[in-house]
Amino acid sequence: MTKTDDFAFMDATAQAELVRKKEIQPIELVDEAIKRIERLNPTLNAVVTPIYELARERAKGALPDGPFRGVPFLLKDILAPYKGVPMTLGSRLLRNLVPDHDSELVLRLKRAGLIILGRTNVPEFGLLPTTEPALFGPCRNPWKTDRSPGGSSGGSASAVAAGMVPMAHGNDGGGSIRIPASCCGLFGLKPTRARNPLGPDFGECWGGFVAEHALTRSVRDSAALLDATSGPDLGDPYWAPPPERPFIEEVGSEPGSLRIAFTTKAPSGVQIHGDCLEAVVETAKLCADLGHEVEEVSLAVETDFEKLTEAFTVIVAAGTASILKMLQATRDQVEPMSWALYEMGSRLDAADYVLATQTLHGVSRKISQLFVHRDVFMTPVLAEPPVPLGTFDSPPDNPLQPFDRSIRYLPFTPLCNVTGQPAMSVPLFWNKEGLPIGTHFMAGFGEEATLIRLASQLEQARPWAHRRPPVRA
């Protein structure tokens, strides 16, 4: 019998294998995960809605024979409704919302055999690259508790990094899987647009920016989970190109000599922190040593970046306004930045939205040209290492300052939400403060297989599974 202490940093694939071999029962995995959450959560504030009794009931019952049968899991507190479980979107406005149905993604997670233990902390409406909602208070980074774990999937990242669960749900509308993966030393893959379903409530979110998936410790967990959840759902407006074979078969497969371009210059012109530059330069050298063709080039969207940012803001403001209009929200029910985006979105008209969409499509076509003669493009994930909590607070006289600050923090990740391309953050570098700094990789539309093969090779060449944060199980 495996010692229960070993579960904390065992990946989901290994835990599922123990269940398959009948060396452990699902209820034992669940009970141990609950103990870890109860011990760590007072420090990290990662889990905001525990559903332990529901999880125990499910663990004792007949579980589907999926790839992750009996493995504990957490849902981000935005999108992915779970019938009968509160879902607040990190907002006081929705503190009493209890969905009456499961999303298609949640149904697929359940069919994979996962046992959901609760919901994780998020910024209000997922709008910021940190996780500090007024409703629940800040989530903390287990590598340094005065630092942000990133956002908007910060609660999920903090929980996985600390060893509460082996993987957790995330979604990504401007980097919200990749940002916390970088901040917390995890693997974070944003799939191709519409690879995972958003139904039945949505066909797309934020004009197609939002993608669903997870934060994981291992590449193989991410690949196997994507196999379990991906594919079109009834009524989807569009879907991603089908993969040639299961994603799990790409793990450990030879990637060949990839043509990898990289840049250390932000298209916005913002100064990139030296630690983030060092991470990219080191990774470029590692890729060259592994036999890939590596060259430094420009992203070729510098002249379009201001227009791109303006258009991106239009889509986000319009999306925020639509939510608050539908819910008939008032100023006192939401945070200052959310209300400021609502006011901005309410001033837009249909022509503004269409023009913004056309601008983003134009930039997408330009970025897609980068992949005609290259397989992968590499950049920093963020312009800075994990920032102190409070960095994105709203001053009374400028409620949109956190949004503007986000643009400086995120010069790269939103590009793939605009284009719909897959992208990933890979944890290959820790700075002198002991903080993780991910490296960002983008591939062509529908080319998750390329990223998974490369990530698996990098994971083998420079493993990260042995690294443990100071706050851990």
VENSULLIN-V421774 format. One record per residue. N is the residue number from 1. RES is the residue in one small letter. BURIAL is # if it has 24 or more other C-alpha atoms within 12 Angstrom, else .. Layout:
n:N res:RES burial:BURIAL
n:N res:RES burial:BURIAL
//
This chain:
n:1 res:m burial:.
n:2 res:t burial:.
n:3 res:k burial:.
n:4 res:t burial:.
n:5 res:d burial:.
n:6 res:d burial:.
n:7 res:f burial:#
n:8 res:a burial:#
n:9 res:f burial:#
n:10 res:m burial:#
n:11 res:d burial:#
n:12 res:a burial:#
n:13 res:t burial:#
n:14 res:a burial:#
n:15 res:q burial:#
n:16 res:a burial:#
n:17 res:e burial:#
n:18 res:l burial:#
n:19 res:v burial:#
n:20 res:r burial:.
n:21 res:k burial:.
n:22 res:k burial:.
n:23 res:e burial:.
n:24 res:i burial:#
n:25 res:q burial:#
n:26 res:p burial:#
n:27 res:i burial:#
n:28 res:e burial:#
n:29 res:l burial:#
n:30 res:v burial:#
n:31 res:d burial:#
n:32 res:e burial:#
n:33 res:a burial:#
n:34 res:i burial:#
n:35 res:k burial:#
n:36 res:r burial:#
n:37 res:i burial:#
n:38 res:e burial:#
n:39 res:r burial:.
n:40 res:l burial:#
n:41 res:n burial:#
n:42 res:p burial:.
n:43 res:t burial:#
n:44 res:l burial:#
n:45 res:n burial:#
n:46 res:a burial:#
n:47 res:v burial:#
n:48 res:v burial:#
n:49 res:t burial:#
n:50 res:p burial:#
n:51 res:i burial:#
n:52 res:y burial:#
n:53 res:e burial:.
n:54 res:l burial:.
n:55 res:a burial:#
n:56 res:r burial:#
n:57 res:e burial:.
n:58 res:r burial:#
n:59 res:a burial:#
n:60 res:k burial:.
n:61 res:g burial:.
n:62 res:a burial:.
n:63 res:l burial:#
n:64 res:p burial:.
n:65 res:d burial:.
n:66 res:g burial:#
n:67 res:p burial:#
n:68 res:f burial:#
n:69 res:r burial:#
n:70 res:g burial:#
n:71 res:v burial:#
n:72 res:p burial:#
n:73 res:f burial:#
n:74 res:l burial:#
n:75 res:l burial:#
n:76 res:k burial:#
n:77 res:d burial:#
n:78 res:i burial:#
n:79 res:l burial:#
n:80 res:a burial:#
n:81 res:p burial:#
n:82 res:y burial:#
n:83 res:k burial:.
n:84 res:g burial:.
n:85 res:v burial:#
n:86 res:p burial:#
n:87 res:m burial:#
n:88 res:t burial:#
n:89 res:l burial:#
n:90 res:g burial:#
n:91 res:s burial:#
n:92 res:r burial:#
n:93 res:l burial:#
n:94 res:l burial:#
n:95 res:r burial:.
n:96 res:n burial:.
n:97 res:l burial:.
n:98 res:v burial:.
n:99 res:p burial:.
n:100 res:d burial:.
n:101 res:h burial:.
n:102 res:d burial:#
n:103 res:s burial:#
n:104 res:e burial:#
n:105 res:l burial:#
n:106 res:v burial:#
n:107 res:l burial:#
n:108 res:r burial:#
n:109 res:l burial:#
n:110 res:k burial:#
n:111 res:r burial:#
n:112 res:a burial:#
n:113 res:g burial:#
n:114 res:l burial:#
n:115 res:i burial:#
n:116 res:i burial:#
n:117 res:l burial:#
n:118 res:g burial:#
n:119 res:r burial:#
n:120 res:t burial:#
n:121 res:n burial:#
n:122 res:v burial:#
n:123 res:p burial:#
n:124 res:e burial:#
n:125 res:f burial:#
n:126 res:g burial:#
n:127 res:l burial:#
n:128 res:l burial:#
n:129 res:p burial:#
n:130 res:t burial:#
n:131 res:t burial:#
n:132 res:e burial:#
n:133 res:p burial:#
n:134 res:a burial:#
n:135 res:l burial:#
n:136 res:f burial:#
n:137 res:g burial:#
n:138 res:p burial:#
n:139 res:c burial:#
n:140 res:r burial:#
n:141 res:n burial:#
n:142 res:p burial:#
n:143 res:w burial:#
n:144 res:k burial:#
n:145 res:t burial:#
n:146 res:d burial:.
n:147 res:r burial:#
n:148 res:s burial:#
n:149 res:p burial:#
n:150 res:g burial:#
n:151 res:g burial:#
n:152 res:s burial:#
n:153 res:s burial:#
n:154 res:g burial:#
n:155 res:g burial:#
n:156 res:s burial:#
n:157 res:a burial:#
n:158 res:s burial:#
n:159 res:a burial:#
n:160 res:v burial:#
n:161 res:a burial:#
n:162 res:a burial:#
n:163 res:g burial:#
n:164 res:m burial:#
n:165 res:v burial:#
n:166 res:p burial:#
n:167 res:m burial:#
n:168 res:a burial:#
n:169 res:h burial:#
n:170 res:g burial:#
n:171 res:n burial:#
n:172 res:d burial:#
n:173 res:g burial:#
n:174 res:g burial:#
n:175 res:g burial:#
n:176 res:s burial:#
n:177 res:i burial:#
n:178 res:r burial:#
n:179 res:i burial:#
n:180 res:p burial:#
n:181 res:a burial:#
n:182 res:s burial:#
n:183 res:c burial:#
n:184 res:c burial:#
n:185 res:g burial:#
n:186 res:l burial:#
n:187 res:f burial:#
n:188 res:g burial:#
n:189 res:l burial:#
n:190 res:k burial:#
n:191 res:p burial:#
n:192 res:t burial:#
n:193 res:r burial:#
n:194 res:a burial:#
n:195 res:r burial:#
n:196 res:n burial:#
n:197 res:p burial:#
n:198 res:l burial:#
n:199 res:g burial:#
n:200 res:p burial:.
n:201 res:d burial:.
n:202 res:f burial:#
n:203 res:g burial:#
n:204 res:e burial:#
n:205 res:c burial:#
n:206 res:w burial:#
n:207 res:g burial:#
n:208 res:g burial:#
n:209 res:f burial:#
n:210 res:v burial:#
n:211 res:a burial:#
n:212 res:e burial:#
n:213 res:h burial:#
n:214 res:a burial:#
n:215 res:l burial:#
n:216 res:t burial:#
n:217 res:r burial:#
n:218 res:s burial:#
n:219 res:v burial:#
n:220 res:r burial:#
n:221 res:d burial:#
n:222 res:s burial:#
n:223 res:a burial:#
n:224 res:a burial:#
n:225 res:l burial:#
n:226 res:l burial:#
n:227 res:d burial:#
n:228 res:a burial:#
n:229 res:t burial:#
n:230 res:s burial:#
n:231 res:g burial:#
n:232 res:p burial:#
n:233 res:d burial:#
n:234 res:l burial:.
n:235 res:g burial:.
n:236 res:d burial:.
n:237 res:p burial:.
n:238 res:y burial:.
n:239 res:w burial:#
n:240 res:a burial:#
n:241 res:p burial:#
n:242 res:p burial:.
n:243 res:p burial:#
n:244 res:e burial:.
n:245 res:r burial:.
n:246 res:p burial:#
n:247 res:f burial:#
n:248 res:i burial:#
n:249 res:e burial:#
n:250 res:e burial:#
n:251 res:v burial:#
n:252 res:g burial:#
n:253 res:s burial:.
n:254 res:e burial:.
n:255 res:p burial:#
n:256 res:g burial:.
n:257 res:s burial:.
n:258 res:l burial:#
n:259 res:r burial:#
n:260 res:i burial:#
n:261 res:a burial:#
n:262 res:f burial:#
n:263 res:t burial:#
n:264 res:t burial:#
n:265 res:k burial:#
n:266 res:a burial:#
n:267 res:p burial:#
n:268 res:s burial:#
n:269 res:g burial:.
n:270 res:v burial:.
n:271 res:q burial:.
n:272 res:i burial:#
n:273 res:h burial:#
n:274 res:g burial:.
n:275 res:d burial:#
n:276 res:c burial:#
n:277 res:l burial:#
n:278 res:e burial:#
n:279 res:a burial:#
n:280 res:v burial:#
n:281 res:v burial:#
n:282 res:e burial:#
n:283 res:t burial:#
n:284 res:a burial:#
n:285 res:k burial:.
n:286 res:l burial:#
n:287 res:c burial:#
n:288 res:a burial:.
n:289 res:d burial:.
n:290 res:l burial:#
n:291 res:g burial:.
n:292 res:h burial:#
n:293 res:e burial:#
n:294 res:v burial:#
n:295 res:e burial:#
n:296 res:e burial:.
n:297 res:v burial:.
n:298 res:s burial:.
n:299 res:l burial:#
n:300 res:a burial:#
n:301 res:v burial:#
n:302 res:e burial:.
n:303 res:t burial:.
n:304 res:d burial:#
n:305 res:f burial:#
n:306 res:e burial:.
n:307 res:k burial:#
n:308 res:l burial:#
n:309 res:t burial:#
n:310 res:e burial:#
n:311 res:a burial:#
n:312 res:f burial:#
n:313 res:t burial:#
n:314 res:v burial:#
n:315 res:i burial:#
n:316 res:v burial:#
n:317 res:a burial:#
n:318 res:a burial:#
n:319 res:g burial:#
n:320 res:t burial:#
n:321 res:a burial:#
n:322 res:s burial:#
n:323 res:i burial:#
n:324 res:l burial:#
n:325 res:k burial:.
n:326 res:m burial:.
n:327 res:l burial:.
n:328 res:q burial:.
n:329 res:a burial:.
n:330 res:t burial:.
n:331 res:r burial:.
n:332 res:d burial:.
n:333 res:q burial:.
n:334 res:v burial:#
n:335 res:e burial:#
n:336 res:p burial:#
n:337 res:m burial:#
n:338 res:s burial:#
n:339 res:w burial:#
n:340 res:a burial:#
n:341 res:l burial:#
n:342 res:y burial:#
n:343 res:e burial:#
n:344 res:m burial:#
n:345 res:g burial:#
n:346 res:s burial:#
n:347 res:r burial:.
n:348 res:l burial:#
n:349 res:d burial:.
n:350 res:a burial:.
n:351 res:a burial:.
n:352 res:d burial:.
n:353 res:y burial:#
n:354 res:v burial:.
n:355 res:l burial:.
n:356 res:a burial:#
n:357 res:t burial:#
n:358 res:q burial:.
n:359 res:t burial:#
n:360 res:l burial:#
n:361 res:h burial:#
n:362 res:g burial:.
n:363 res:v burial:#
n:364 res:s burial:#
n:365 res:r burial:#
n:366 res:k burial:#
n:367 res:i burial:#
n:368 res:s burial:#
n:369 res:q burial:.
n:370 res:l burial:#
n:371 res:f burial:#
n:372 res:v burial:.
n:373 res:h burial:.
n:374 res:r burial:#
n:375 res:d burial:#
n:376 res:v burial:#
n:377 res:f burial:#
n:378 res:m burial:#
n:379 res:t burial:#
n:380 res:p burial:#
n:381 res:v burial:#
n:382 res:l burial:#
n:383 res:a burial:#
n:384 res:e burial:#
n:385 res:p burial:#
n:386 res:p burial:#
n:387 res:v burial:#
n:388 res:p burial:#
n:389 res:l burial:#
n:390 res:g burial:#
n:391 res:t burial:#
n:392 res:f burial:#
n:393 res:d burial:#
n:394 res:s burial:#
n:395 res:p burial:.
n:396 res:p burial:.
n:397 res:d burial:.
n:398 res:n burial:.
n:399 res:p burial:#
n:400 res:l burial:#
n:401 res:q burial:.
n:402 res:p burial:#
n:403 res:f burial:#
n:404 res:d burial:#
n:405 res:r burial:#
n:406 res:s burial:#
n:407 res:i burial:#
n:408 res:r burial:#
n:409 res:y burial:#
n:410 res:l burial:#
n:411 res:p burial:#
n:412 res:f burial:#
n:413 res:t burial:#
n:414 res:p burial:#
n:415 res:l burial:#
n:416 res:c burial:#
n:417 res:n burial:#
n:418 res:v burial:#
n:419 res:t burial:#
n:420 res:g burial:#
n:421 res:q burial:#
n:422 res:p burial:#
n:423 res:a burial:#
n:424 res:m burial:#
n:425 res:s burial:#
n:426 res:v burial:#
n:427 res:p burial:#
n:428 res:l burial:#
n:429 res:f burial:#
n:430 res:w burial:#
n:431 res:n burial:#
n:432 res:k burial:.
n:433 res:e burial:.
n:434 res:g burial:.
n:435 res:l burial:#
n:436 res:p burial:#
n:437 res:i burial:#
n:438 res:g burial:#
n:439 res:t burial:#
n:440 res:h burial:#
n:441 res:f burial:#
n:442 res:m burial:#
n:443 res:a burial:#
n:444 res:g burial:#
n:445 res:f burial:#
n:446 res:g burial:#
n:447 res:e burial:#
n:448 res:e burial:#
n:449 res:a burial:#
n:450 res:t burial:#
n:451 res:l burial:#
n:452 res:i burial:#
n:453 res:r burial:#
n:454 res:l burial:#
n:455 res:a burial:#
n:456 res:s burial:#
n:457 res:q burial:#
n:458 res:l burial:#
n:459 res:e burial:#
n:460 res:q burial:.
n:461 res:a burial:.
n:462 res:r burial:.
n:463 res:p burial:.
n:464 res:w burial:#
n:465 res:a burial:#
n:466 res:h burial:.
n:467 res:r burial:#
n:468 res:r burial:#
n:469 res:p burial:#
n:470 res:p burial:.
n:471 res:v burial:#
n:472 res:r burial:#
n:473 res:a burial:#
//
